[in-house]
Amino acid sequence: MDGGVLTGIWLTSEAAAPMRRVPSARLLAGRGLQGDRYALGGGTWAQYPDLEKQLTLIDAADVAAVAADAGVPLTPGDTRRNLVTAGVDLPSLVGRWFAVGEALLFGVKRCPPCTHLERLTGARLVKAMVHRGGINAAVFASALIAEGAVVRPVSEEEAARRGAPAGADRPVPRIVGG
């Protein structure tokens, strides 16, 4: 798999509040996106394990496909995912190290759609998003990221050189849904 590109950065400081797009932001190791609800300790799913709630990514083409299938106007921010990408197979990053710009991340699990998203948007999205919900990721090396940053897989060797945990301390992905 070759790399892709970061096409959008979205965040909000409060659970259920509208997302706003920013041209750049800092990814914080062990926390997520600086200024976002989860990095601040809040968010609707804040009770979930730390690695699962730090950051979410979704593919721009999947957002467009969901909008078409659901028959509704839908922006990437409406999906409530933090990072929007193009040209990268996000599900293939689950269980793997990858980089967004200089930040080092680990794909923790697929991010399934939920009825909470339907309540906030007023649109029936769950069925259309079943295999298009993106992924959850954990941040292991902080960096400033900006739209246009390269999103690419990182080898175990490169991740180790960058200080990623290995062996028994390496993160374990979680399989959800089908």
Disulfide bonds with the S-S distance in Angstrom:
none
